[in-house]
Amino acid sequence: LPDTIPCLLSPWSEWSDCSVTCGKGMRTRQRMLKSAAELGDCNEELEQAEKCMLPECPIDCELTEWSQWSECNTSCGKGHMIRTRMIKIEPQFGGAACPETVQRTKCRVRKCLRGTGMEKRRWKEAR
């Protein structure tokens, strides 16, 4: 019986780059069969894979939609109203910061009525 020829294998290649640019991924390395396969069974593995971990992926701020504008804060004359939105996801690992969560805008309601003529007259009489 002829001797079985042992597997002739190339050295392992370098590990590949991680399959992701941030977070959890996989990397692989290979080696080649150098001897002709007909010369014997070769059950050695030719590829290996392992997990790799890169720095966490940045997480950008996420906000809810704007609320409706509030009522004007005065019943007459100039005032302001506000609208708000909530932070759904805080930024992490260098993700985009949150923009403003409150906006205000001016509003005008009907003119405030000054004291009527009658009141002015009474004022003069009282003095």
C-alpha positions as CSV (number, residue, x, y, z in Angstrom):
1,L,0.0,0.0,0.0
2,P,1.4,3.4,-0.9
3,D,1.9,5.8,1.9
4,T,-0.7,8.5,2.1
5,I,0.9,11.8,1.4
6,P,0.2,14.3,4.1
7,C,-1.6,17.4,3.3
8,L,0.7,20.1,2.0
9,L,-0.8,23.4,3.0
10,S,0.3,27.0,2.4
11,P,0.7,29.2,5.5
12,W,-2.5,31.0,6.7
13,S,-3.0,34.3,5.0
14,E,-3.3,37.5,7.1
15,W,-6.7,38.0,8.6
16,S,-8.9,40.1,6.3
17,D,-10.2,43.5,7.4
18,C,-13.2,43.4,9.7
19,S,-16.4,43.2,7.6
20,V,-17.7,46.4,9.1
21,T,-16.3,49.9,9.6
22,C,-17.7,50.1,13.1
23,G,-19.3,47.8,15.7
24,K,-19.4,44.0,15.5
25,G,-18.3,42.1,12.3
26,M,-16.4,39.1,11.1
27,R,-13.0,38.5,9.5
28,T,-11.5,35.6,7.7
29,R,-8.3,34.0,6.6
30,Q,-7.5,31.3,4.1
31,R,-4.8,28.8,3.2
32,M,-4.2,26.8,0.0
33,L,-3.9,23.1,-0.5
34,K,-0.5,22.6,-2.1
35,S,-0.6,18.9,-2.8
36,A,-2.8,17.5,-5.5
37,A,-6.0,16.4,-3.9
38,E,-5.9,13.0,-5.7
39,L,-2.9,12.0,-3.6
40,G,-5.0,11.6,-0.5
41,D,-7.8,12.9,1.5
42,C,-7.1,16.3,3.0
43,N,-9.6,17.2,5.7
44,E,-7.8,20.3,7.0
45,E,-9.8,23.4,7.1
46,L,-8.9,26.0,4.4
47,E,-10.8,28.9,5.8
48,Q,-11.3,30.3,9.3
49,A,-13.6,33.0,10.5
50,E,-13.8,34.9,13.7
51,K,-15.7,37.8,15.2
52,C,-14.1,41.3,15.2
53,M,-15.1,44.4,17.1
54,L,-14.4,47.9,16.0
55,P,-15.2,51.1,18.0
56,E,-19.0,51.5,18.5
57,C,-20.8,53.1,15.5
58,P,-21.9,56.7,16.1
59,I,-25.5,57.1,17.0
60,D,-27.1,60.4,15.8
61,C,-29.7,62.3,17.9
62,E,-33.3,61.4,16.9
63,L,-36.2,63.7,17.7
64,T,-40.0,63.4,17.6
65,E,-42.0,65.7,15.2
66,W,-42.7,69.2,16.4
67,S,-45.8,69.7,18.5
68,Q,-48.6,72.1,17.4
69,W,-47.9,75.7,18.2
70,S,-49.2,76.7,21.6
71,E,-51.9,79.4,22.1
72,C,-50.6,82.9,22.1
73,N,-49.6,83.7,25.7
74,T,-51.5,87.0,25.8
75,S,-55.2,87.6,25.3
76,C,-54.5,90.9,23.5
77,G,-51.6,92.7,22.0
78,K,-48.2,91.2,21.2
79,G,-47.1,87.9,22.7
80,H,-45.4,84.7,21.7
81,M,-46.2,81.0,21.2
82,I,-43.9,78.0,21.5
83,R,-43.7,74.5,20.1
84,T,-41.6,71.7,21.3
85,R,-40.2,68.3,20.3
86,M,-38.8,65.5,22.4
87,I,-35.4,63.7,22.1
88,K,-36.1,60.0,21.1
89,I,-32.5,58.9,21.0
90,E,-29.6,60.7,22.7
91,P,-26.4,60.9,20.5
92,Q,-23.7,58.5,21.4
93,F,-20.1,57.7,20.3
94,G,-19.7,61.0,18.5
95,G,-23.0,61.0,16.7
96,A,-24.8,64.1,15.5
97,A,-25.8,66.4,18.4
98,C,-29.4,67.3,19.0
99,P,-30.7,70.5,17.5
100,E,-33.1,72.8,19.3
101,T,-36.1,71.3,21.0
102,V,-38.0,74.5,21.6
103,Q,-39.0,77.2,19.1
104,R,-40.8,80.4,19.8
105,T,-42.5,82.9,17.5
106,K,-44.3,86.2,17.9
107,C,-48.0,86.4,17.7
108,R,-50.4,89.3,17.8
109,V,-53.9,89.1,19.1
110,R,-56.5,91.8,18.7
111,K,-55.4,95.2,19.9
112,C,-55.8,95.7,23.7
113,L,-58.6,98.2,24.3
114,R,-57.4,101.2,26.2
115,G,-59.7,102.6,28.8
116,T,-62.8,104.1,27.2
117,G,-63.6,107.8,27.1
118,M,-66.0,107.5,30.0
119,E,-63.3,106.3,32.4
120,K,-61.0,109.1,31.4
121,R,-63.7,111.7,32.1
122,R,-64.3,110.2,35.5
123,W,-60.6,110.3,36.2
124,K,-60.5,114.0,35.6
125,E,-63.5,114.7,37.8
126,A,-62.0,112.7,40.6
127,R,-58.9,114.9,40.6
